[in-house]
Amino acid sequence: MGYVALAVIGALAFAALLLLRLPRLVWSFAGAALFLGAAGYAWQGRPALAAAPARPAASPVPVEPESVILRERLMGRFTADTAYLVASDAMLRAGDRRAAAQVVMGGVRAIPRSFILWTQLGSNLVILDGDQVSPAAKLAFGRAMQLAPEHPAPPYYAAISYIRAGDLPMARRLMARAVSLSRDGTEYKRQLAGQLLVLERYMAAVEQTGR
């Protein structure tokens, strides 16, 4: 069917040249263009291939500047650990979720006692698994909390993942733990406390409407 369509297009182009009474010089250019097109189709065309809807390009995962600033306040910047996070951010923005998880996994192999990388690995696995907290993601967050039991970052990012997954009660418990572990007077504690308040108000509103 594809070759029939190609022949019809060629015939229509020839008829247009006749109707428009274009100079013979133009005919040679048109003929060359049609010949090149036909040769390219014969070489790469697949007329027997079934039609299929176009697939959208990989959808990027937004990495907001505000979230990066909060992460730096929680976990620092310009360290061997955070270099992997920057690479992960780039992969997420490009929509390559698998590569984002793989680059952090490589960091975990290089720095196995980094709670920062275990935390990010948990977050990336949740994104890779379609916002589901898989056993692998739970293992990564658990390892991060084991390595840094008094640090607010692992429970905070685990809470964010549970919000993505729709498990708000678990998210609230983890977020409350993150706030309690945060150092008094810090900007990040104010941010975490504000997010916890928003989460609690939302849960209360949902519960109220469900009655």
C-alpha positions in Angstrom: 0.0 0.0 0.0 2.9 2.3 0.7 4.4 1.9 -2.7 1.0 2.6 -4.3 0.7 5.8 -2.3 4.2 6.7 -3.5 3.2 6.1 -7.1 0.1 8.3 -6.7 2.2 11.1 -5.2 4.6 10.9 -8.2 1.7 11.0 -10.7 0.1 14.0 -8.9 3.4 15.9 -8.9 3.8 15.2 -12.7 0.3 16.3 -13.4 0.9 19.5 -11.4 4.0 20.3 -13.5 1.9 19.9 -16.7 -1.0 22.0 -15.4 1.3 24.8 -14.2 3.3 24.7 -17.4 6.6 25.2 -15.5 9.9 25.4 -17.5 11.6 22.2 -18.4 14.5 23.1 -16.0 12.1 22.9 -13.1 11.1 19.4 -14.3 14.6 18.1 -13.8 14.7 19.5 -10.2 11.3 18.0 -9.4 12.2 14.7 -11.0 15.4 14.5 -9.0 13.6 15.3 -5.7 11.0 12.6 -6.4 13.6 10.1 -7.3 15.6 10.7 -4.1 12.4 10.5 -2.1 11.4 7.2 -3.8 14.9 5.8 -3.3 14.8 6.7 0.4 11.4 5.1 0.9 12.5 2.0 -0.9 15.6 1.8 1.3 14.0 2.5 4.7 10.2 2.4 4.1 8.2 -0.4 5.8 4.8 -0.3 4.1 3.8 -3.7 5.7 4.2 -2.3 9.3 1.0 -1.9 11.1 0.0 1.7 12.1 0.5 2.7 15.7 -0.1 5.9 17.6 2.9 8.2 18.1 4.6 7.6 21.5 5.3 10.8 23.5 8.9 11.6 24.4 10.1 10.7 27.9 8.3 13.0 30.4 10.7 14.9 32.5 10.4 14.7 36.3 10.4 18.3 37.7 13.3 19.1 40.1 12.3 22.4 41.6 15.0 24.8 42.7 13.3 25.2 46.1 13.6 21.4 46.7 17.2 21.5 45.8 17.9 24.4 48.2 16.1 22.5 51.0 18.1 19.4 50.2 21.3 21.3 50.4 20.3 22.7 53.8 19.5 19.2 55.1 22.4 17.3 53.5 25.0 19.9 52.4 26.5 20.5 49.0 29.8 20.1 47.1 30.6 16.7 48.6 31.3 13.4 47.0 27.8 12.2 48.0 26.0 15.2 46.6 27.8 15.0 43.3 25.8 11.9 42.5 22.6 13.8 43.4 23.4 16.5 40.9 23.8 13.8 38.2 20.6 12.2 39.3 18.7 15.6 39.0 19.9 15.9 35.4 18.7 12.4 34.5 15.3 13.1 36.1 14.9 16.4 34.3 15.6 14.5 31.0 12.9 12.0 31.9 15.3 9.0 32.3 14.1 7.6 35.6 16.0 4.4 35.3 19.3 6.2 34.7 18.6 8.4 37.7 18.3 5.4 39.9 21.3 3.7 38.4 23.6 6.7 38.9 22.7 6.8 42.6 23.1 3.1 42.9 26.6 3.5 41.5 27.2 6.1 44.2 26.0 3.7 46.9 28.5 1.1 45.6 31.3 3.7 45.8 30.2 5.1 49.2 28.2 2.3 50.9 27.9 4.1 54.2 26.4 7.4 52.8 22.9 7.9 54.2 22.6 10.7 51.7 22.9 8.3 48.8 20.7 5.6 50.4 18.0 8.3 50.9 18.2 9.5 47.3 18.1 5.9 46.1 14.9 5.3 47.9 13.3 8.4 46.4 14.5 7.5 42.9 13.2 4.0 43.2 9.8 5.3 44.1 9.8 7.6 41.1 11.0 4.7 38.9 8.2 2.4 40.2 5.4 4.8 39.3 5.1 6.5 42.8 4.9 3.1 44.6 7.0 2.5 47.7 8.4 -0.9 46.7 10.3 -3.3 49.0 13.5 -2.0 47.4 12.7 1.6 48.2 11.7 0.6 51.8 15.1 -1.1 52.1 16.9 1.9 50.9 15.2 4.3 53.3 15.6 1.8 56.1 19.3 1.6 55.5 19.6 5.4 55.4 17.8 5.7 58.8 20.1 3.0 60.2 23.2 4.9 59.1 21.9 8.2 60.4 19.2 7.6 63.0 19.3 11.1 64.3 19.2 12.9 61.0 15.9 14.3 59.7 16.6 13.8 56.0 15.9 10.0 55.7 12.4 10.2 57.4 11.6 13.4 55.6 12.3 12.0 52.1 10.6 8.8 53.0 7.5 10.9 54.0 7.6 12.6 50.6 7.6 9.3 48.9 4.7 8.0 50.9 2.8 11.2 50.0 3.4 10.4 46.3 2.1 6.9 47.0 -1.0 8.2 48.7 -0.2 6.7 52.2 -0.8 9.9 54.1 -0.9 8.4 57.6 2.6 6.9 57.1 3.8 10.2 55.6 2.6 12.1 58.6 4.4 9.9 61.1 7.6 10.1 59.1 7.3 13.9 58.6 6.7 14.4 62.4 9.8 12.4 63.1 11.8 14.5 60.7 10.6 17.7 62.4 11.5 16.3 65.8 15.0 15.4 64.7 15.6 18.9 63.1 17.8 21.3 64.9 16.0 24.2 66.6 16.3 27.6 65.0 17.2 26.3 61.5 15.4 27.4 58.3 14.9 23.8 57.2 13.1 23.0 60.5 10.7 25.8 59.8 10.1 24.5 56.3 9.5 20.9 57.4 7.2 22.0 60.2 5.2 24.1 57.7 4.9 21.1 55.3 3.8 18.9 58.2 1.1 21.5 59.1 -0.2 21.6 55.5 -0.3 17.8 55.4 -2.2 17.6 58.7 -4.7 20.2 57.6 -5.2 18.4 54.3 -5.8 15.1 56.0 -8.3 16.7 58.4 -10.2 18.3 55.5 -10.3 14.9 53.7 -11.6 13.2 56.9 -14.2 15.9 57.4 -15.6 15.6 53.8 -15.6 11.8 54.2 -18.0 11.9 57.1 
